[in-house]
Amino acid sequence: MSRKKSYEQVASDIDAQIAQLRERKREALARHGEEARKGESAMRHAVGALVLDQFPGGWQTVDLGRLEGVVERNAHVFASCVSDAEPVEEAARRTREWGRARRARREAQARAADNGEGAGGDGERA
C-alpha cells in the first residue's frame, strides 16, 4: 500500500527538482560559454595567422601602430568579409575546418617547393 505524501513533502520534492534544473541550466550555460570562448579563440588565431603571414620578417618585425592604422583605414574592407551569423558550435566547427584545410594546403605547397628545389634530370640534388 502506498502512502500519500503530505503537501509539505510534495513541495519539498518540487523544490529539489527546481534546484536540480537550475544547476543543469547553469552547467549548460557554462558549457555554451566555454564553447563560445574556444570558438572565438580559434577565430582570433586564424585571423592572426592570415595577417602575420604577410610579414616577410616574421612576427618580431610587426609595427603594431602602423598595422592598427592600416586596419582602421580599411575597416570597410574587413566589414565586407562577413557571412551570416551562425550558432556558436557551427561557427567554431567551420573555423577549425578552415584551419585544418589551410595547414594542409601550406604543407602541400612546402612539399612541392622542397621537391622542386635543385632536382636535376636524374633526380639527384646539385
C-alpha positions in Angstrom: 0.0 0.0 0.0 1.4 3.4 -1.0 1.4 6.2 1.4 0.2 9.6 0.2 2.8 12.3 0.5 2.0 15.3 2.5 1.7 18.7 0.9 5.0 19.7 2.6 6.8 16.6 1.1 5.4 17.3 -2.4 6.5 20.9 -2.1 9.9 19.8 -0.9 10.3 17.4 -3.8 9.4 20.1 -6.3 11.9 22.5 -4.7 14.6 19.8 -5.0 13.7 19.3 -8.7 13.8 23.0 -9.3 17.2 23.2 -7.7 18.4 20.3 -9.9 17.1 22.0 -13.0 18.7 25.3 -12.1 22.0 23.5 -11.7 21.6 21.8 -15.0 20.8 25.1 -16.6 23.9 26.7 -15.0 26.1 23.9 -16.3 24.6 24.1 -19.9 25.2 27.9 -19.9 28.8 27.4 -18.7 29.4 24.7 -21.5 28.0 27.1 -24.1 30.1 30.0 -22.8 33.2 27.7 -22.9 32.4 26.7 -26.5 32.0 30.3 -27.5 35.3 31.3 -25.8 37.1 28.4 -27.6 35.5 29.3 -30.9 36.4 33.0 -30.6 40.0 32.0 -29.7 40.2 29.8 -32.8 39.0 32.6 -35.0 41.5 35.1 -33.4 44.2 32.6 -34.1 43.1 32.1 -37.7 42.8 35.8 -38.4 46.1 36.5 -36.7 47.8 33.8 -38.8 46.4 35.4 -42.0 47.8 38.7 -41.0 51.2 37.5 -39.7 51.8 35.5 -42.9 52.0 38.9 -44.7 55.1 39.9 -42.8 58.2 38.6 -44.5 60.4 39.3 -41.5 58.1 37.4 -39.1 56.1 38.4 -36.1 59.0 40.1 -34.4 59.0 42.8 -37.1 55.4 43.9 -36.9 54.9 47.6 -36.1 51.6 47.4 -34.3 50.9 51.1 -34.5 51.2 51.2 -38.3 49.2 47.9 -38.6 46.5 49.4 -36.4 46.3 52.4 -38.7 46.0 50.2 -41.8 43.3 48.1 -40.2 41.3 51.2 -39.1 41.6 52.9 -42.5 40.4 49.7 -44.1 37.6 48.8 -41.7 35.1 48.9 -44.6 37.0 46.2 -46.3 37.0 44.0 -43.2 33.3 44.7 -42.7 32.7 43.3 -46.2 34.3 39.9 -45.2 31.4 38.6 -43.2 28.8 35.9 -43.6 25.5 35.3 -41.9 25.8 34.7 -38.1 25.9 31.1 -37.2 25.3 29.3 -34.0 28.5 29.1 -31.8 29.0 25.4 -32.4 28.7 25.8 -36.2 31.0 28.8 -36.4 33.6 27.1 -34.2 33.5 24.0 -36.3 33.8 26.0 -39.6 36.8 27.9 -38.1 38.5 24.6 -37.1 37.9 23.0 -40.5 39.2 26.1 -42.3 42.4 26.0 -40.2 43.0 22.3 -40.9 42.4 22.8 -44.6 44.8 25.8 -44.6 47.5 23.9 -42.8 47.2 21.0 -45.3 47.4 23.5 -48.3 50.5 25.1 -46.8 52.2 21.7 -46.1 51.4 20.6 -49.7 52.9 23.8 -51.0 56.0 23.4 -48.9 56.4 19.7 -50.0 56.0 20.8 -53.6 58.6 23.5 -53.2 61.0 21.1 -51.5 60.6 18.5 -54.3 61.3 21.1 -57.0 64.4 22.6 -55.4 67.7 21.7 -57.1 66.5 18.4 -58.6 68.5 17.5 -61.7 67.3 15.4 -64.6 68.4 12.2 -62.8 66.7 13.2 -59.5 69.9 14.0 -57.7 70.4 17.2 -55.9 73.1 19.6 -57.1 
